Amino acid sequence: MQLPLKVEDTEAASMTSFICDQIIDFEAKNHQCRRIFV
């Protein structure tokens, strides 16, 4: 799945943001989030 740089602009953000926040709340969400969903 290819997500935009700014996930907040997509509906998927709901899920992506949530997951990222849960998995990596102590690190750069954007950085890690992209790595997980790349």
Stockholm file with secondary structure:
# STOCKHOLM 1.0

chainA/1-38         MQLPLKVEDTEAASMTSFICDQIIDFEAKNHQCRRIFV
#=GR chainA/1-38 SS CCCCSCGGGSTTHHHHHHHHHHHCSSSCHHHHHHHHTC
#=GC SS_cons        CCCCSCGGGSTTHHHHHHHHHHHCSSSCHHHHHHHHTC
//
